[in-house]
């Protein structure tokens, strides 16, 4: 996956927020 990654935050099975970050900022292995 390249470009923007979308991280969703969940609390008690409710979507509380979505955060978009560049993959370069994640410093994680590619999915």
NORJORA-V325689 format. One line per field, one symbol per residue. psi: psi as a letter, one per 40 degrees, with the letter a starting at -180 (. if undefined). burial: I if it has 16 or more other ideal C-beta (glycine too) atoms within 10 Angstrom, else O. A space follows every 50 residues. Layout:
psi: ???
burial: ???
This chain:
psi: hibiihhhhihfehheihhhiiddedfiii.
burial: OOOOIOOOOOOOOOOOOOOOOOOOOOOOOOO
